[in-house]
Amino acid sequence: MRLTDRLSATLMHATARWTVRYGEELRFAGSDLPDPRRRRFDTRHGRVAAYEYVPEGATAGEGPVHVHLHGGAWLMRHPGM
């Protein structure tokens, strides 16, 4: 990656909170969710972090489960974007 590309990406990331608009209907999307629980799992490639969102009032072992393998930036309800 060229230095100018890296600087451009860093600037976009740093200013996104003031420049990116999602629309009013998405402004508080996910705000009704509880905070995620950070978990770590051992894999053959080392420890991997995962975030677990559990609906309020749910009990252990209750389903269904949705597994989302994510390799990019979080836009909403993100843990540390």
N, C-alpha and C positions, 0 to 999 in steps of 0.2 A: 504494500500500500504506500502510495506517495505521501510525503509529509503534508502537502496541501489537502489531500483527501482526509487524512487523519485529523488535521486542524478543523476542517469543515464539519466532520462528524462530531467532534468534541464540542464545537460551537452550537450545533443543532441540539445536541443532548442537553447542554447547559441552559439553553434558552427555551426549551420546549414548554415549560410550565407557563410561559407568557405568550407563546406564539401559536401553540397547537389548540385548535378548537374542535371538540367532538360533537357539539350540539347539545342543546338543553336536555334532551331525553337520555343522554348518556352521561351527563355530568356526575350523577351520583350512582351510576350503575355499580352494583356490588356493595354499596355502603351498608346494606342490610345483612351482609355476611359477617360471621364472626372472624376475628383475626386468625390467620393460619397458624398451625403448629408446625414448626420446622423439625423435620426428622432427617436422620442420616442413615444410609444403608451401605453395607459393604458390598462391593462388586469386584469382579476380576480386574477392573481398571482403577480400583481405589474406592474411597468413600464418596458417595454421591448425596447431595442435599435434595430433599423433596419437601414440598409444602402440602399439608393436609388441611383441607377445609371440611369441617363437620357441621351440619345444620344444627341449630340450637334445638335441644331436646332429643337429639338422636342418641342411641345407645350403641355400645361397641358391637360390631358384627352385623349391624343393620345395613342393608344395601338399598338400592344398587350402588355400584362404584363406577366412577368415571376416571380413567387414567389418561392424563394429557401429557404427552412427551413434547416438551417445549424447548426449542433451541434458539429462540429469538427474544426480542424485547417484550416486556409486559406493558400493556397500555392502561389497563384498568385493574384495580385491586391487586396491584403488584407488590411483591415483597422487595423493595429496594431498587427501583428502576433509577 
